[in-house]
Amino acid sequence: MVMGETFMTRRQFLVCSTALFGCSLVRKVNADNNASDVPTPPIGQRQLFLDDACIERVERLQCVVNQPKKHSQNPVVRPDKPWESRCQVYGTALF
């Protein structure tokens, strides 16, 4: 045996493994109990709704799809690395 080198017995390994596994289970149970299924909506801020999943009730609202505006610098897809110069991406928003 080299000086400063320690070995773990099978019993010590099993005890440590069981303790770590138990701690991970306790942490998961606590995380599940503290997790909220409904996200807290920001108050006084604009929100983008892509679907009706987070909407509990709709009263006096109208769904409006605005016409997109093209940015003057067209920053949607710009290659910034040498290997990105000949990239062809289909199915993206390109002007």
C-alpha positions in Angstrom: 0.0 0.0 0.0 1.2 3.5 -0.9 1.4 6.1 1.9 -1.8 8.3 2.0 -3.8 5.8 -0.1 -6.9 4.5 1.5 -9.2 1.7 0.4 -12.9 1.3 1.1 -14.2 -2.1 2.2 -17.3 -3.5 0.6 -19.3 -2.9 3.7 -18.2 0.8 3.8 -19.1 1.1 0.1 -22.6 -0.3 0.7 -23.2 1.9 3.7 -22.1 5.1 1.8 -24.1 4.1 -1.3 -27.2 3.5 0.7 -26.9 6.8 2.5 -26.4 8.7 -0.8 -29.4 6.9 -2.4 -31.5 7.7 0.7 -30.5 11.4 0.6 -31.4 11.6 -3.0 -34.8 10.2 -2.4 -35.5 12.6 0.5 -34.4 15.5 -1.7 -36.7 14.4 -4.6 -39.7 14.0 -2.2 -39.1 17.5 -0.8 -38.7 19.0 -4.3 -41.9 17.3 -5.5 -43.8 18.7 -2.4 -42.5 22.2 -2.9 -43.0 22.3 -6.7 -46.0 24.2 -7.9 -47.9 22.9 -11.0 -49.1 26.4 -11.9 -46.5 29.1 -12.7 -46.9 32.4 -11.0 -47.8 35.0 -13.7 -45.8 38.2 -13.7 -48.0 41.1 -12.6 -47.8 44.3 -14.6 -45.7 42.8 -17.4 -46.5 41.8 -21.0 -46.9 38.1 -21.6 -46.7 36.0 -24.7 -49.3 33.2 -24.9 -48.5 30.6 -27.5 -51.4 28.4 -26.5 -54.2 28.3 -23.9 -52.3 26.0 -21.4 -51.7 28.7 -18.8 -55.1 30.4 -19.2 -57.6 29.5 -16.6 -60.5 31.7 -17.7 -61.1 34.1 -20.7 -63.4 37.0 -20.3 -63.4 40.1 -22.5 -60.2 39.1 -24.3 -59.5 38.9 -28.0 -56.7 36.9 -29.7 -54.7 39.1 -32.0 -51.9 38.1 -34.3 -49.9 41.2 -35.2 -48.1 41.6 -38.5 -44.3 41.0 -37.9 -41.9 43.8 -38.6 -38.6 43.2 -40.3 -35.6 44.3 -38.2 -33.4 46.9 -40.0 -30.2 44.8 -39.4 -31.9 41.4 -40.1 -30.3 39.6 -37.1 -32.3 36.4 -37.4 -29.5 34.2 -38.7 -26.0 35.5 -39.0 -22.9 33.2 -39.3 -20.3 34.3 -36.7 -18.0 31.3 -36.9 -16.0 30.1 -39.9 -17.7 26.8 -40.1 -21.2 28.4 -40.2 -20.7 30.1 -43.6 -22.4 27.5 -45.8 -25.1 26.4 -43.4 -28.5 25.9 -44.9 -31.3 25.7 -42.3 -34.8 24.9 -43.5 -37.9 25.6 -41.5 -36.6 28.8 -39.9 -37.8 32.4 -40.2 -35.5 34.0 -42.8 -36.0 37.3 -44.6 
